[in-house]
Amino acid sequence: MTTLHPEVAAIVSFLHARFPSKLYTRELDQNFVTPSLYIPPAISFSGVDTVSTYQKTYTLNLKLFHDNQQLAVQTAESLHDALQGARMQLPMVDQYGVATNNYVRISRIDVRPGDGATAVMVFAWTSRYYYDRPEYIPLQSVTMKGGLK
């Protein structure tokens, strides 16, 4: 599996713990198995935040495959309820799947019937990132010659 965006990894980890299934991050082949989750790249929009940070708003359209559309939508709804029960706050995970001390708060989840035996779960969240700032040597002392006016 490819490396996932950190917030996407948190979402997938939470869902996979409650819905053990095959995970796909690339286009599906003819022999894909059900139940499964297809995890596409997240879409992002940037914006200003504070003088030290900027924000990016993400949308992830995750597709859940099951035996039929009714099961896919029911499963997606139960996963949505589990996320609501966790107050839409998910622990971030490292590259090994171990929870870190950071969290991502999901701002919105939509569940929609998809094509065929699928359901689409649309996740939205906003993340804050610090601007790159040059490092300076801190001023230690000031020596003044002459008087002040």
C-alpha positions in Angstrom: 0.0 0.0 0.0 1.2 3.5 -0.7 1.9 6.1 1.9 -1.3 7.9 2.9 -1.7 11.5 3.9 -1.5 11.6 7.7 -5.2 12.6 8.2 -6.3 10.1 5.6 -4.3 7.4 7.4 -6.2 8.3 10.6 -9.6 7.9 8.8 -8.6 4.6 7.2 -7.2 3.2 10.4 -10.4 4.0 12.3 -12.7 2.6 9.5 -10.5 -0.5 9.0 -10.6 -1.4 12.7 -14.4 -1.5 12.5 -14.8 -2.8 9.0 -11.9 -5.2 8.3 -11.7 -5.4 4.5 -9.4 -5.2 1.6 -7.9 -1.7 1.0 -7.2 -0.3 -2.4 -5.3 2.9 -3.1 -4.9 2.5 -6.9 -7.5 1.9 -9.6 -9.4 -1.3 -9.1 -8.5 -4.3 -11.2 -11.0 -6.9 -12.6 -10.3 -9.3 -9.7 -11.0 -7.0 -6.7 -12.6 -8.5 -3.7 -15.6 -7.4 -1.6 -16.0 -6.1 0.9 -13.4 -3.5 0.3 -12.5 0.2 0.6 -11.1 2.3 -2.2 -9.0 5.3 -0.9 -8.4 7.9 -3.5 -6.1 10.9 -2.9 -7.7 13.7 -0.9 -8.6 17.0 -2.6 -7.4 20.2 -0.9 -8.1 23.9 -0.9 -5.8 26.4 0.9 -6.5 29.5 2.8 -5.0 31.9 5.3 -5.3 31.3 9.0 -3.1 33.3 11.4 0.2 35.3 11.0 2.0 32.0 11.8 -0.1 29.4 10.0 -2.1 28.6 6.9 -5.0 26.2 6.6 -6.0 23.6 4.1 -9.5 22.2 3.8 -9.6 18.6 2.6 -12.3 16.4 1.1 -11.9 12.6 0.8 -14.4 10.6 -1.3 -13.9 7.1 0.0 -15.8 4.3 -1.8 -17.0 1.3 0.1 -17.7 -1.9 -2.0 -20.0 -4.7 -0.6 -22.2 -7.5 -1.9 -25.0 -5.2 -2.9 -25.8 -1.5 -2.6 -28.1 -1.9 0.4 -25.3 -3.6 2.4 -22.8 -1.0 1.3 -25.0 1.9 2.4 -25.9 0.2 5.7 -22.2 -0.5 6.4 -21.3 3.1 5.5 -24.0 4.4 7.8 -22.8 2.2 10.7 -19.2 3.5 10.2 -20.6 7.1 10.1 -22.4 6.4 13.4 -19.2 5.1 14.9 -17.4 8.3 13.9 -20.2 10.4 15.4 -19.8 8.4 18.6 -16.1 9.3 18.7 -17.2 12.9 18.3 -15.6 13.0 14.9 -12.2 13.1 16.5 -9.7 10.5 15.3 -6.3 9.6 16.6 -3.5 10.2 14.1 -1.3 7.2 13.4 2.4 6.9 12.4 3.6 4.9 9.4 3.3 1.7 11.4 -0.4 2.3 12.4 0.5 3.2 16.0 -1.6 6.0 17.5 0.3 9.3 18.2 -0.8 12.0 20.6 -2.3 14.1 17.8 -5.9 14.0 16.6 -7.8 15.1 13.5 -11.3 16.4 13.8 -13.6 15.6 10.9 -16.0 18.5 10.3 -18.5 16.7 8.0 -19.3 13.2 6.7 -21.8 12.4 4.0 -23.0 8.9 3.0 -24.3 8.5 -0.5 -25.4 5.5 -2.5 -22.8 4.8 -5.3 -22.9 3.0 -8.6 -23.7 -0.7 -8.3 -22.9 -2.3 -5.0 -21.1 0.7 -3.5 -21.6 3.6 -1.1 -19.5 6.8 -1.1 -18.4 8.3 2.2 -17.4 12.0 1.8 -15.2 13.3 4.6 -14.2 16.9 5.2 -11.7 18.4 7.6 -9.4 21.4 8.0 -5.8 21.2 9.0 -3.4 24.0 10.1 0.2 24.2 9.1 3.0 26.5 10.1 4.7 28.8 7.6 8.4 28.2 7.0 10.3 30.8 9.0 14.0 31.6 8.7 15.9 31.0 11.9 17.8 33.9 13.4 20.4 34.1 16.1 18.7 35.7 19.1 20.0 39.1 20.2 22.0 38.6 23.4 22.9 42.2 24.3 22.9 45.7 23.0 25.7 48.2 23.5 24.8 51.8 23.0 27.3 54.7 22.5 26.1 58.2 23.1 22.9 59.5 24.7 19.3 59.1 23.9 17.0 62.0 22.9 
